[in-house]
Amino acid sequence: VYPGVVAEVNGNWTPQEKALHEARLKAKAKRRLRKSSSRNSTSESFSESGELSGSDPHSPKGKVNASDRKSRTGKGRGLPKKGGAGGKGVWGAAGMVYEDEEPDMRDPNYDESAQGDTVYATVVPEVDEKELEKMVNPIVQEYFEHGDTKEVQMLLKGLNLGQHKYEFSSLAVSLSLEGKASHRELTSRLLSDLSGKMLSQSEMARAFDKILKELPDLILDTPEAPQMLGQFIARAIADHVLPMSFLDCYKGKVDCDHARVALDRAEVLLNMKREMVRLDNVWGVGGGLRPVKHLVKEMNLLLKEYLISGDVSEAEHCLRDLEVPHFHHELVYEAVVMVLESKGDTASHMMIKLLQSFWKTGLITVDQMNRGFQRVYDELPEINLDVPHAHSIMETFVDLCYQESVITKQLRDACPARGRKRFVSEGDGGAIKN
């Protein structure tokens, strides 16, 4: 029996035996490390300091860290795994584009009935009846400004009106009754364009039926609502917006007096034997939609009627109905030309009174007044060919207008001077021949 074994059994170690035992354990560990290592080069077994890597398993360098991502076999160049594109919670390499993955039939979550193209649709909630008026009102008011029916159609497609779709027509008609003739003309065009595309004839009939029932309330703000609604119905039937049998459904079944007036008005217009086959002129063509020649003709007629009647308020009413404030300079021009071509002072005083009234009420602005007179100044040489005394009449009229505060001093001074002055004789003292 070896003495070391006896000492181990008895638990008594001599210092020499203890050192020898530790040396054997270290040698055994070295042998295990060499067997597990796959490096053949002796230079790789040394660290930069010249010591063996892993020579001491109990040292900090020799310990193996379980969370270390480096290769434990010593292979590789020290770069991150998969180039940094792998690992848990990682998006992937920069710029990587993932292809669509085909569903796998072996996938436990595979559902054969649910496969196919996935379609995402935007669901628009149906508009509530209370919110309908708030949403439709700005659309109609903007349409009265731009007059583009396609814009209205696009906006209506973005709304889910649902069962209340027909109410758009009734709200548009109600708003136009409170507006101008041009607004009613635009509304009739809008209903014609929406018919068949957005609204059917039955829905249009339902809308007009609702307006007929609301006439007692509409007449409070618009006394002429029954007559206007009758014109709307006649125009709609002529434009095939409403069915031809619309009026027949109400015969003998209407108790409201206002509704009866509207339906009678529509029937009279449809039975009139004129050239208004489509009743296109039932509202007239309002505002800037009129041709310039037509506007000039209307203003000329307006002034001629005023010279006969002398009614300033009627002339003002007719001018406002034309709805062309940007074209009022034409009225000033026509009025001055009428004064130049007239005989006597009657037309001159009446036109000054008319222009003065328009100036005070703000119907004709300073820019429109200046532009109208300036046009006469520019064309005075041509007018003088037909009216020989046009220069002298113009100077007198301009002075009177300035005295009545119709024009400014600057505009009066801009009046062109008289042409070549002719004297009666050389010794007449300078009197000008009239």
Number of C-alpha atoms within 10 A of each C-alpha: 5 6 10 17 13 12 13 13 10 9 9 13 17 12 9 9 16 13 11 12 13 11 12 10 10 14 11 11 15 14 10 11 14 13 9 9 12 11 14 9 8 8 11 12 17 14 11 10 7 9 11 15 15 20 16 15 15 9 9 10 12 13 11 11 11 7 6 8 10 15 12 12 10 12 10 11 8 10 10 12 13 10 9 13 14 13 10 6 6 9 11 15 12 8 6 9 8 7 6 6 6 6 13 10 10 7 8 7 9 12 11 9 6 8 9 8 6 7 5 6 6 5 7 10 10 13 17 13 12 8 9 18 15 10 14 19 15 11 15 22 16 13 19 19 10 10 17 14 17 13 13 17 15 10 11 17 10 9 16 15 19 11 12 15 19 21 22 22 25 20 19 23 24 20 16 21 24 16 14 17 21 21 25 28 21 24 25 24 19 21 22 21 17 18 19 12 9 14 18 16 17 13 20 24 20 17 20 22 15 16 22 23 13 15 21 17 11 18 14 10 11 15 14 15 24 27 18 22 26 23 26 25 26 28 27 26 22 19 20 15 25 25 16 12 9 17 16 11 9 14 11 8 9 13 9 12 11 21 24 19 16 23 24 18 20 24 17 13 18 20 9 11 9 9 9 13 13 15 21 16 12 17 19 15 17 18 20 15 11 14 10 11 8 10 18 15 10 16 21 17 12 17 20 15 14 20 18 9 11 16 12 18 13 14 21 17 10 14 20 14 14 21 18 15 15 13 18 22 22 19 23 25 20 18 24 23 18 18 22 25 16 13 10 10 11 11 20 21 14 17 23 22 17 22 24 18 17 20 17 12 11 10 16 22 17 15 11 20 23 19 18 21 24 19 15 20 17 12 11 19 16 11 18 14 10 10 15 14 15 21 21 15 16 22 17 12 21 23 17 17 22 16 12 13 15 22 21 15 14 10 15 18 12 11 19 15 11 12 10 6 10 11 14 12 11 8 8 9 9 12 13 11 9 10
